[in-house]
Amino acid sequence: MATIAEVEVQVSQECRTEPRSAFANRFKRISWLLSDTTLTKKAYLNAIAAALDYGGRLVVGFILNPLLVRGLGDYGYGSWQLLGRLISYIAPASGRPTQTLKWTIACQQADSDWEAKRRQVGSALGVWLLFLPLLAILGLAVVWFVPTWLKAPSGMSQVVRIAAALLVAEMMLGNLADVPRSVLEGENLGYKRMGLSACMVGLGGGLMALAVYFKTGLIGVAAANLATTLLTGVFFLQVVRACVVWFGVIMPSYQEIRRFLALSGWFLGWRIVFQLMTASDVVMLGILKSVKLVTTYTLTKYVPEAAVSLVAIVVFGITPGLAGIVGSGDLKKAVQLRSEIMSLTWLILTVVGTTTLLWNQSFIQLWVGKTYDAGLSSVLLILVMTMQFVLIRNDGSIIDITLDLRWKVLLGALSVVLSIALAAFLIRYTKSGIAGLCLGFIAGRLLLTVTYPLLVGRRLGISAISQFWASLRPLLVTSSLLSSVFIANRFLNPASWMGLVVGVATTVLLISPVAFYFGLPPQYRRRLLQRLVALHVPA
């Protein structure tokens, strides 16, 4: 590390080589970009932090997945994917205290009662302890029956059980480790971990790669996953201690725990719904078709899911700021911010979705081989299913900050039942595999595509008619761009990674202005541009 004298020499040299005013302006620009003086700035920094974390996971997944496929084999890799989904089914039994803590703190950002916030942390820990026995019982049941569910061959039953046990332990401790992260994000300070948490993702990927290298199989990979969760929890504890002055724990009263538990119950219900929404696809394919088809499906949807899910990650980084606005009662500003979030979401989904559909088959062939390519039609259906879900999650997050989750959970549960029933029927009786799965889930989620915007509109005072007309133009543009891919795809087949990178960059540059000018009305374009101007450094 440079000494103070060395820094002074370096600064004096820079000042001599350029005009003083230019140097000052450059320093001012850097300081402004990293400042958090406004809500827009905090949203911008949170979005960058979330994007860095997600980008780290994408890079790690890009490198790690081929290693896992080769190191674990088709059955082992498919089993790893299924184990993750099966364990996630019992995750809601934790009571979801960290999610409740995050949104409760988010709605109380302006509150100076530090003792009340510390009691909220105490309530979260109390709910975690209360649900821990139930989580352990369900985890033991999964560990015992999982070899049967996965149709484990002889000699693999014990391995699968131990791996499942490690994942159950990771899930139980993960809820405790998430308490500091929830406080940090609830205070709209998620950007404080910028870059460092992405390094933790890289560390976790390195541990899993070592497990594969030393041929420790499923058990080693699961153990690496557990170690990463513990290290990440310790990291966030240090960050929140440094950045949140009030952070601590005070024993809450019985009434406070009861209120917290009631709210956690709805978050728990939503978590069950969410897990069924996100994990049922792999489980259904594995049970109704084959584990090998799971491998093809998860590899084919890797880029579509990763690319469009980035939008959701960024939006979640922005939402705590919106929670503070809704909590203060400024509904007019909340409506404007919601429209900006949805416009930006649509724009990114359309550009990234079109680009992904055009180049995903080439990516799969270069990445893991043509054998794992499910076809252009399947990629389109996976994209539509994922894009639909991202938009649903946007409005679902806005419903969360109102702390009124009843109808969100009930409608979500009904949608899950419809989705699973339709997908199971199409897979089993029409032999349609991946296509049937996607069509069933898209049809079942249409209920939420319609009702969640209505719930948000009722809370924020937005009419259903205005929402319908606002969505019609973007929908037509997205449909046109995705349809055009089926024509362009015939002429594109890059033989190298360099050709793929150039093709992707060119597509993004061409599609972005088309989507922006043809898909968004003038007032929405102005709002997005005004947000960009708000980030500009004054000369």
Order of alpha helices (4+ residues) and beta strands (2+ residues): alpha-alpha-alpha-alpha-alpha-alpha-alpha-alpha-alpha-alpha-alpha-alpha-alpha-alpha-alpha-alpha-alpha-alpha
